[in-house]
Amino acid sequence: MTEYIFLQCCMPFFAAALFHLISCIAGKERYADISKVVLMPLLIAGIAAFYFIRFKTDGATAVPLVPVILICIALAAGNAGDIFLLGNVKPATMAKGLCSFLAGHFIYIAVLLFFVPFVPPAPLFTVIAVAVYAGAVYLSRILAGKPRGVLGAGVIVYAGILGTFSLLALLHLAGLIYTQEHRELIGSFAKLYAGTLLFIASDSILSRTIFVKPFFQSRFAVMSTYISAQFCIAWGFCSLF
């Protein structure tokens, strides 16, 4: 019932996302740019509406104010990144967009570390997962066309932070499955982890289009995975709290 209410609160976000993706497919760049700017604010508004309903029905103690505010700030940082990456992306705006998304990922990591219970998975699984993600971070530089200098370092740092967020979500999910503790949270962490994978896919496509070359409907590919990523992350966190 609670998740149904959350989905209802996000209906304006879904409508804007659909309009944006149709604009991307149709090549209507102006409409796509305008709708892109309102996506994250509408998702934040949906979260605010959801917790307002929770507050009215369950009382103030049912609303974990600090992590909810942090999640909204992370989405706002993503919106800033969306704005910086509008139009023809230049190195300066690329750096600002990168920093904005990095700030969002840091906040997501902080919420996972300080506000969510952690049950460790099997040690061997942890070692394998860390090794796989370390390899994926290195691979990200290759997919981006091996940029050098500050730009190359920035790609590695960004991939490392996003990879850390995804790895933490995976370890949380794997720990619950391994120990069968807090089984009611498995679905929430599954959504969260799916969101991190979609974010990785979106950023991989984006870096390929910026550093190598765009392809047919590359903007649709980037935005469809990005929108799905941010929604799954928000949905996962909100279903945890």
N, C-alpha and C positions, 0 to 999 in steps of 0.2 A: 504493500500500500504506500509506504514512504517513497519508494523508488518511482512509483507511478506519479506521485505528486511532483517529484523532482523533474520528471520528463515533461509534465504539463507546464511547469514553470519555465522550461527551456524552449517552449514552442516558438516564441519570437526569434530566438537564436536559430532554431531549425529553419524557419522561413527565410531568414537573411542568408544562412549558409546555402540553401537551395538556390536562391536568387544569385548569389555570388558564383556558385559553380556553373550555373547555366550561362552566366555572363562570360565566364572563362571559356567555356566550350564554344560559345558564339563569337568569341573574339571581341566582345564589347569591353574594351579596356577601361573606359571611363566608369561604366557601371560596376565593373569588377573592383576598381580602386575604391569607389565610394562605399560599396557594400563591405569590402574588406575591413575598413576602418571601424565599422560598427559591430563586427562579430564578437570580439572579446568583451566590449561593454555590455552587449546583450546577454552573454553568458554570465558575466558578473551579476547583472540584474536578475537573471534566473536563479542564481545561487542565493542572492539576497531575499528574493521572494520566497524561496523554499524555506529558509531559516526563519523568516518572519512568520510563516505559517506554523513552523515548529514551535516558535516562541509563544504564539497565541494559543496553541493547543496543549503543549506540554510544559510551558513555563520557562523561565530564564535558565534554570539549571540544565535543561535539555540542549541548550545551545552552547557549544564550545567556541566561545568568541574568538580567542587568539588564533587557533589554527585556521578558522574560517576566514578571518581577516587576512592572514598570510597567504592563503590560496588566492584570494581576490587580488592581492597585491602582485602575486606572481603572474596572474592573467593580465593585469594592467601592464606589467613589464613586457609581456608578449605583445600586447597591443601597441606599445611604443616601438617594439621591433617591427611589427607589421607596417607602421607608418614610415619608419626609416627605410624600409625595403620597397617602398612604392616607386614606380617609374624606373628610369635608368639608374641602376645601382652603381655608385661610385665608391672608391676605396674608403672615403671618410664616412659615408652613410652606411657602408657595409660594416665598418668597425662599430658604429653606434648601434646598429641592429644586432650585431653579435653580442655586444655588452648587455643589451636589454634582455635578450633571451637567456644569456648566462645568469643574470640576476634572478630571473624567474626560476631557472633550474636550481640555483643555490637555495632559494626559498623552499622549493619542493623538497629538496634534500633535508633541509632543517626540519620541516614538518614531519618527515619520515623518522628522523633521528630522535626528535624530542617529544613528539605527541602521539606516536603510534607504538604499541607493544611489539617487541621483536622476539621471535622464537627461532633460534639458530637451526638451519637445516643440517644434513649430514656433512661432516668435515670434507669428505672427498668431493661432494657436489660443489661445495664452496670453492675449493681449489680449482676445479675444472672450470667453473663459471668465471672466476677471476681471470684465468688464463685466456679463455675465449674472448672476454671483453677487452683484455689488453691487446689481443691480436686484432680485434675489430677497430680499436682506436688507431692502430698503425695503418690498417687498411683504409681508413677514412681519408688519410692524406693521399694515398694512391688514387682513390676514386675522385678526389678533387683535382687531379692532374699534377700532383706533387708540387704545390706552391712553395716557394722558398722565402727565407728571411722572416720578417715579422709576421707576414700573412700566413706562412706555413706553420709558424709556432702557434699563431692564433687558432688555426684549424685543429691542431693537436690538443690545445688546452680546451677548446670548446667541446670537441669530441670526447675528451676525457671526463669533463664534468657531466655531459649528457649521459655518457656511458656509466658513470658512477650512480646517477639517479636510476637508470634502468636496472643496473646490477642490484642496487638496494631493494628495488621493488621485487625483483626476481627472488632474492634471498628471503624476503618476508613471505612471499607466496610459497616458496619451496619449504620453508620452515613449518608453516601451518600444515601443509600436505604431509610432510615427513612425520611430524609429531601428533597430528590430528588434534592439536589444541586450537581453541578459538575457531572452530570450523565454520562458524557463521561469517567470518571475515574473509574466507577464501574467495568468494565471488568479488568482493570489493578489491582485493589485491590483484585478481585476474584482470579486472577492468583497468586498474592502474598500470599494471605491467604491459597490457596491450597498448595503452596510450603511449608509454615510453618507446615501444617498438615502432609505432606509427610515427612518432616524432623523429626517431632515427631515420626511418624511411624518407620522411619529408625533407629532412636536412641533407640527406645523401643526394636526393634528386636535385635539390636547390643548389648545392655546391657544384654538382656536375654541370648544371645549366649556366652557372656564373663563371666557373673557372675553366670549363672546357667549351661546351656550346649547348644552347637550348635544343629541344626536339619538339616534334609535333605534340601539341597539347601538354607541354611541360608545365605550364602554369596550373592547369587543372590537376595534374598529377601531384604537384607540390601542395596545392591548397586543399585538395580532398583528403590527403593524408594528414596535413597539419590541423585542419579543422577537427577531423576525427580524433587526432591525438589529444588536443586540448580538451575536447569534450570528455573523452574516456578518462583522462587524468582527473578532471573536475568531478566527474561522476563517481570515480573510484574513491577519491578523498571524501566527498560528501556522504557516501554510503558507509564510510568508516566512522564518521562523526554523527 
